[in-house]
Amino acid sequence: IQLDDGSVLDVPEQLGEEILAAVPREAIERLESQFGVNIRYLSIQLFADASGAADETST
């Protein structure tokens, strides 16, 4: 996770795996089909405000 002040935090491995596993295989297949490529791996970047936890009312 990259914070707005430029610092970087590591996502725990198990949680990272859960996030990546939540991406539907069909979405990856659509990308492959649309761009004519073979996706070798998936990487997700997370950017966050250093001010603290997300406001519960914003979800």
C-alpha positions as CSV (number, residue, x, y, z in Angstrom):
1,I,0.0,0.0,0.0
2,Q,1.4,3.4,-1.0
3,L,0.4,6.2,1.3
4,D,-0.1,9.8,0.2
5,D,3.1,10.7,2.0
6,G,5.1,8.3,-0.2
7,S,5.7,5.6,2.4
8,V,4.9,2.0,1.5
9,L,3.4,-0.7,3.6
10,D,3.4,-4.4,2.8
11,V,0.1,-6.2,2.6
12,P,0.2,-9.4,4.6
13,E,0.8,-12.3,2.2
14,Q,-2.5,-14.2,3.0
15,L,-4.6,-11.1,2.6
16,G,-2.9,-10.2,-0.7
17,E,-3.6,-13.7,-2.0
18,E,-7.2,-13.4,-1.0
19,I,-7.5,-10.0,-2.8
20,L,-5.9,-11.4,-6.0
21,A,-8.1,-14.6,-5.8
22,A,-11.2,-12.4,-5.7
23,V,-10.5,-11.2,-9.3
24,P,-12.8,-13.3,-11.5
25,R,-10.9,-15.5,-14.0
26,E,-13.4,-14.4,-16.6
27,A,-12.2,-10.8,-16.3
28,I,-8.6,-11.9,-16.9
29,E,-9.8,-14.0,-19.9
30,R,-11.7,-10.9,-21.3
31,L,-8.5,-8.9,-21.0
32,E,-6.5,-11.6,-22.8
33,S,-9.1,-11.8,-25.6
34,Q,-9.5,-8.1,-26.0
35,F,-5.8,-7.3,-26.2
36,G,-4.6,-10.6,-27.8
37,V,-2.2,-11.3,-25.0
38,N,-1.5,-14.0,-22.3
39,I,-1.6,-12.6,-18.8
40,R,1.3,-14.1,-16.9
41,Y,0.6,-12.6,-13.5
42,L,-1.7,-10.1,-11.8
43,S,-0.4,-7.2,-9.7
44,I,-2.7,-4.7,-7.9
45,Q,-1.5,-1.4,-6.5
46,L,-3.3,0.1,-3.6
47,F,-3.0,3.9,-2.8
48,A,-4.3,5.2,0.6
49,D,-4.6,8.3,2.6
50,A,-2.3,8.3,5.6
51,S,-5.0,10.0,7.6
52,G,-6.5,6.7,8.9
53,A,-9.2,4.2,8.3
54,A,-11.9,4.8,5.6
55,D,-15.0,6.5,6.7
56,E,-17.7,3.9,7.2
57,T,-20.4,6.1,5.8
58,S,-18.6,6.4,2.4
59,T,-19.2,2.8,1.5
